[in-house]
Amino acid sequence: MLAILDYQAGNLTSVRRALDHLGIPCTVTADPSTLRAAQGVIFPGVGAAGSAMAHLTATGLGDLLKDLVAAGKPLLGICLGCQIVLAASEENQTTTLGIIPGRCQRFDPSLTDEDGHPIAIPHMGWNTVRLTQPCRLFDGIDPASEFYFVHSYYPVPESRYVIGMTHYGLDFCSVHGKDGLWSVQFHPEKSGRPGLTLLSNFFAYCQEVSHAQ
């Protein structure tokens, strides 16, 4: 079973719907015992870094999440979750979880597209991901596949954690982490077949880890 972390950040229902469509058992929860018992945790979210971190801190969920990762529990961060696993965010000048070294920063409005026009912020729509190192999440996914993005801030992790890059005014990191601890800036649950494959790959990895213990 996968646990979808409920930290009042939105977008939980669409993640659950995608997992239900795939037949993957899951639950939306903030219960510590349920999170500990799950085979893996999905850390999604839509919203602002400041309010999300305030809730994670007040409820103790932030510390629990760090403990679960330290214990080897597989984690998939999505969108806001992808940003909050870093150490800091320019959004609301927020100190975040620090699970992965790095920061989150805002797209510079002076950036331009291929035609020289200022980019729109937020970055909203379909875009590709160029892997810079192998990643289990992308097994069976065509490299030309597009994923759905909606964000005004983007992650800047330490270079050794960069897994995938996307271009929007500049090349930014859209996938980061390491085996068992992955974060994606796009929304796999809204990205059609490639996104569903990614979620299936994450669950398969969680099952492997669970069976090996």
Backbone torsions as a table, in degrees:
resi	resn	phi	psi	omega
1	MET	NA	140.6	174.2
2	LEU	-101.5	141.5	175.2
3	ALA	-104.2	127.3	174.6
4	ILE	-96.6	114.9	-173.5
5	LEU	-67.8	122.6	179.1
6	ASP	-96.4	100.7	177.6
7	TYR	-125.4	33.2	174.7
8	GLN	60.4	36.1	-176.8
9	ALA	-109.7	1.6	176.9
10	GLY	81.8	166.6	176.1
11	ASN	70.7	13.7	-178.1
12	LEU	-74.4	-36.7	-175.9
13	THR	-63.8	-40.5	-178.6
14	SER	-67.7	-33.6	176.0
15	VAL	-66.1	-44.8	179.7
16	ARG	-63.2	-39.4	178.8
17	ARG	-61.7	-41.4	180.0
18	ALA	-63.9	-43.0	179.4
19	LEU	-67.4	-38.4	176.8
20	ASP	-61.6	-42.0	178.8
21	HIS	-59.3	-35.4	-179.4
22	LEU	-83.3	-6.4	-177.3
23	GLY	75.3	21.8	179.6
24	ILE	-90.8	121.2	179.4
25	PRO	-64.1	134.1	-176.8
26	CYS	-155.3	164.7	175.0
27	THR	-149.0	144.6	173.1
28	VAL	-91.7	121.5	-170.6
29	THR	-153.7	152.6	168.8
30	ALA	-120.4	10.2	-177.2
31	ASP	-79.9	121.0	-176.5
32	PRO	-57.0	-41.1	-177.3
33	SER	-67.8	-36.6	177.4
34	THR	-67.5	-40.7	178.4
35	LEU	-64.5	-40.2	179.3
36	ARG	-66.8	-34.5	-176.0
37	ALA	-80.9	-18.9	-176.7
38	ALA	-66.0	153.0	176.5
39	GLN	-72.6	-26.6	178.3
40	GLY	-162.8	162.7	-177.5
41	VAL	-122.6	133.5	171.3
42	ILE	-104.0	128.2	-175.2
43	PHE	-114.9	82.5	-175.6
44	PRO	-93.4	-163.1	172.7
45	GLY	145.7	145.3	171.4
46	VAL	-131.2	129.1	-179.0
47	GLY	151.5	-161.0	-176.1
48	ALA	-101.0	144.3	-177.8
49	ALA	-61.4	-40.6	-176.0
50	GLY	-62.0	-50.9	-178.4
51	SER	-69.0	-36.4	178.6
52	ALA	-64.2	-43.8	179.6
53	MET	-67.9	-35.2	177.2
54	ALA	-59.9	-41.6	179.8
55	HIS	-70.3	-42.5	179.5
56	LEU	-61.5	-37.9	-179.5
57	THR	-72.5	-45.4	-176.6
58	ALA	-64.5	-33.6	-176.8
59	THR	-91.7	-11.0	-175.5
60	GLY	81.3	1.6	-178.4
61	LEU	-67.2	-30.5	178.3
62	GLY	-62.7	-46.9	178.5
63	ASP	-65.4	-38.4	178.6
64	LEU	-62.8	-42.7	179.9
65	LEU	-60.7	-43.4	178.5
66	LYS	-63.7	-38.9	178.1
67	ASP	-64.8	-41.2	-179.4
68	LEU	-63.7	-43.3	178.7
69	VAL	-64.4	-42.8	179.4
70	ALA	-61.7	-29.8	180.0
71	ALA	-85.1	-1.0	177.1
72	GLY	94.1	11.4	177.8
73	LYS	-70.3	126.2	177.8
74	PRO	-61.5	139.4	-177.8
75	LEU	-135.2	136.8	173.1
76	LEU	-123.2	112.2	175.2
77	GLY	-90.4	139.2	-178.9
78	ILE	-128.3	128.8	174.4
79	CYS	54.6	-108.4	178.8
80	LEU	-59.8	-37.6	176.6
81	GLY	-61.8	-35.0	177.5
82	CYS	-62.9	-34.9	-177.6
83	GLN	-82.0	-38.9	-173.7
84	ILE	-72.6	-21.7	176.9
85	VAL	-69.4	-15.0	175.8
86	LEU	-77.5	-179.2	-172.4
87	ALA	-87.0	-25.4	-176.7
88	ALA	-156.8	156.7	177.7
89	SER	-136.0	138.5	174.0
90	GLU	-66.3	-23.1	179.5
91	GLU	-69.5	118.0	-176.8
92	ASN	61.6	14.5	-178.3
93	GLN	47.5	58.7	-169.5
94	THR	-102.0	132.8	167.4
95	THR	-80.6	122.7	-175.6
96	THR	-108.2	-163.6	-164.3
97	LEU	-69.5	-32.7	179.0
98	GLY	73.7	24.3	176.8
99	ILE	-70.9	-37.0	174.9
100	ILE	-117.3	130.4	178.3
101	PRO	-63.4	133.4	178.2
102	GLY	147.2	-174.4	-177.0
103	ARG	-141.6	170.9	176.9
104	CYS	-120.9	132.2	-178.7
105	GLN	-132.4	161.7	-175.1
106	ARG	-85.2	145.0	172.1
107	PHE	-58.7	134.6	177.6
108	ASP	-77.3	121.8	-177.9
109	PRO	-64.0	-12.1	177.3
110	SER	-81.1	-7.7	177.5
111	LEU	-65.3	149.1	-178.5
112	THR	-124.6	159.3	177.1
113	ASP	-86.8	-173.0	-175.6
114	GLU	-63.1	-23.4	-179.9
115	ASP	-94.1	3.6	179.3
116	GLY	86.3	5.7	178.8
117	HIS	-87.9	148.5	177.2
118	PRO	-58.8	138.3	178.2
119	ILE	-69.8	151.2	173.4
120	ALA	-83.1	140.1	175.4
121	ILE	-123.2	122.4	13.6
122	PRO	-77.9	160.4	167.2
123	HIS	-69.3	113.5	-174.4
124	MET	-135.6	121.3	176.9
125	GLY	134.8	-163.0	-173.1
126	TRP	-92.3	139.9	179.6
127	ASN	-156.0	162.3	-177.5
128	THR	-94.9	166.6	177.0
129	VAL	-125.9	126.8	176.4
130	ARG	-104.9	112.5	-178.9
131	LEU	-70.8	136.8	176.2
132	THR	-104.2	-9.0	173.1
133	GLN	-155.7	157.8	-178.4
134	PRO	-60.1	147.3	179.8
135	CYS	-147.8	125.3	-179.7
136	ARG	-56.2	-32.1	-177.4
137	LEU	-60.6	-26.6	-173.6
138	PHE	-100.3	11.1	175.9
139	ASP	-57.1	128.1	176.9
140	GLY	79.4	5.8	-180.0
141	ILE	-102.5	126.9	178.6
142	ASP	-59.7	129.6	179.6
143	PRO	-57.3	-21.8	179.6
144	ALA	-85.1	-1.6	-177.5
145	SER	-61.8	148.4	177.3
146	GLU	-110.9	149.7	-179.0
147	PHE	-126.3	158.0	-173.6
148	TYR	-94.1	123.9	-178.3
149	PHE	-114.1	142.9	167.5
150	VAL	-148.3	102.4	-178.5
151	HIS	-167.0	149.4	176.3
152	SER	-106.2	-15.3	179.7
153	TYR	-119.9	153.6	-179.2
154	TYR	-137.1	151.3	-176.3
155	PRO	-78.2	144.2	174.3
156	VAL	-130.2	77.6	179.7
157	PRO	-78.9	167.7	170.7
158	GLU	-55.4	144.6	-170.3
159	SER	-56.8	-33.2	-177.4
160	ARG	-67.9	-15.6	179.3
161	TYR	-96.9	-4.0	-179.2
162	VAL	-73.3	126.2	-179.7
163	ILE	-112.7	-37.3	-177.3
164	GLY	-143.7	149.8	-178.3
165	MET	-124.7	149.9	176.5
166	THR	-135.0	147.1	179.6
167	HIS	-103.5	126.8	170.9
168	TYR	-155.3	90.7	-174.4
169	GLY	78.7	-30.3	175.2
170	LEU	-157.9	167.3	173.5
171	ASP	-83.5	119.7	179.3
172	PHE	-123.8	157.2	178.7
173	CYS	-73.5	123.3	178.8
174	SER	-113.8	-8.5	174.7
175	VAL	-142.1	129.7	177.8
176	HIS	-144.3	165.5	177.1
177	GLY	131.6	-147.4	178.8
178	LYS	-158.9	176.5	-177.0
179	ASP	-53.8	124.1	178.0
180	GLY	86.8	-9.5	178.5
181	LEU	-136.9	90.0	-174.5
182	TRP	-119.9	149.4	174.2
183	SER	-139.3	138.7	178.9
184	VAL	-126.6	136.0	-179.2
185	GLN	-77.0	-27.6	179.8
186	PHE	-81.4	176.7	179.9
187	HIS	-105.2	98.0	178.4
188	PRO	-61.4	-32.7	-177.7
189	GLU	-69.3	-11.7	179.0
190	LYS	-116.9	14.0	-171.4
191	SER	-110.4	24.5	175.5
192	GLY	64.0	-149.8	-174.2
193	ARG	-59.6	-44.1	179.1
194	PRO	-59.5	-40.0	178.9
195	GLY	-66.7	-39.6	178.0
196	LEU	-65.8	-37.5	176.5
197	THR	-62.4	-42.1	178.6
198	LEU	-59.9	-44.9	178.9
199	LEU	-64.5	-39.0	176.9
200	SER	-63.2	-40.8	178.4
201	ASN	-63.4	-38.1	178.3
202	PHE	-64.6	-44.5	179.9
203	PHE	-64.6	-39.6	178.5
204	ALA	-60.8	-41.6	177.6
205	TYR	-63.0	-44.2	179.0
206	CYS	-59.6	-40.4	178.0
207	GLN	-63.8	-41.8	178.8
208	GLU	-60.6	-45.5	179.8
209	VAL	-63.9	-42.2	-178.9
210	SER	-64.0	-42.3	-178.6
211	HIS	-70.8	-25.5	-179.5
212	ALA	-79.8	-14.9	-177.0
213	GLN	-84.7	NA	NA
